[in-house]
Amino acid sequence: MGPVPAAVRSALPAPPAVGSPLEGAADLLRALASPHRLAIVRHLDGGARCVHELVDALGVSQPLVSQHLRVLRAGHVVRAERRGREIAYSLADDHIAHIVHDAVVHAGHGDRR
């Protein structure tokens, strides 16, 4: 495949600037891009939960839940608060639950053209 012709290149939109809202949205969607992480967000929509509560609710291993929580924390999707010997995780923002809900509803529609 050869170089992209100038006429085509000029018709393409410029990539988003670093730190732009589009880049932030892409980072958020990447952090949510796992069925396990979507399930965690749905459970946290009901309030803060400790890791063992998420393990029981999801039926997966503690290391797997912890790994996904690390990704969600790095993406600023969840926050952690120490409660004695445990850490409770909660959603960083109510909008996140709405985004996940809308995505699940949209996916449930399938291809009904």
C-alpha positions in Angstrom: 0.0 0.0 0.0 1.4 3.4 -1.0 1.3 6.8 0.6 -2.0 8.4 1.2 -2.7 11.0 -1.5 -2.7 14.7 -0.4 -6.4 15.1 -1.3 -7.4 12.2 0.9 -5.0 13.3 3.7 -6.5 16.8 3.8 -10.1 15.4 4.1 -9.2 13.4 7.2 -9.8 15.1 10.5 -6.8 16.0 12.6 -6.1 13.7 15.5 -7.3 15.0 18.8 -4.8 17.0 20.9 -3.2 15.4 23.8 -5.4 16.0 26.9 -8.5 16.8 24.8 -12.0 15.6 25.9 -11.9 13.1 23.1 -8.7 11.6 24.4 -10.2 11.5 27.9 -13.3 9.8 26.7 -11.2 7.2 24.8 -9.2 6.5 28.1 -12.5 6.0 30.0 -13.8 3.6 27.4 -10.5 1.6 27.4 -10.8 1.3 31.2 -14.3 0.0 30.8 -13.5 -2.4 28.0 -14.0 -5.7 29.8 -17.1 -7.6 30.7 -15.7 -8.1 34.2 -15.0 -4.3 34.7 -18.5 -3.5 33.4 -20.0 -5.9 35.9 -17.9 -4.4 38.7 -19.2 -0.9 37.8 -22.8 -2.2 37.8 -22.3 -3.7 41.3 -20.7 -0.5 42.6 -23.7 1.5 41.3 -25.5 0.1 44.3 -22.9 1.6 46.7 -19.4 1.0 47.9 -18.2 -2.6 48.0 -15.1 -4.4 49.4 -13.2 -6.9 47.2 -14.6 -10.0 48.9 -18.1 -8.7 48.2 -17.3 -8.2 44.5 -15.7 -11.7 44.4 -18.9 -13.2 45.8 -21.2 -11.2 43.6 -19.2 -11.9 40.4 -18.2 -15.5 41.1 -14.6 -14.9 40.1 -11.3 -15.1 41.9 -10.0 -12.4 44.2 -6.8 -11.8 42.1 -9.0 -11.3 39.0 -11.2 -8.7 40.8 -8.2 -6.9 42.2 -6.6 -6.8 38.8 -9.7 -5.2 37.2 -10.0 -2.8 40.1 -6.4 -1.6 39.5 -7.4 -0.9 35.9 -10.5 1.0 37.0 -8.6 3.0 39.6 -5.9 3.9 37.0 -8.7 5.1 34.7 -10.3 7.2 37.5 -13.5 5.1 37.2 -13.4 4.0 40.9 -11.9 5.3 44.1 -10.8 3.4 47.1 -11.4 4.3 50.8 -9.9 2.4 53.7 -12.4 1.0 56.2 -10.4 -0.6 59.0 -8.6 -3.6 57.5 -10.5 -3.5 54.2 -10.7 -1.1 51.3 -14.1 -0.1 50.0 -14.4 0.7 46.3 -17.0 3.1 44.9 -17.7 4.9 41.6 -15.7 8.0 41.2 -18.6 9.7 39.3 -22.3 8.9 38.9 -22.0 9.5 35.1 -20.0 6.3 34.8 -22.9 4.1 35.9 -25.1 5.9 33.3 -22.5 5.3 30.6 -22.3 1.6 31.4 -26.1 1.3 31.6 -26.6 2.9 28.2 -23.9 0.7 26.7 -25.5 -2.4 28.0 -29.0 -1.3 26.8 -27.5 -0.4 23.4 -25.8 -3.8 23.1 -29.0 -5.5 24.0 -30.7 -4.0 21.0 -28.5 -6.0 18.6 -28.8 -5.5 14.9 -32.5 -4.8 14.5 -32.6 -2.9 11.3 
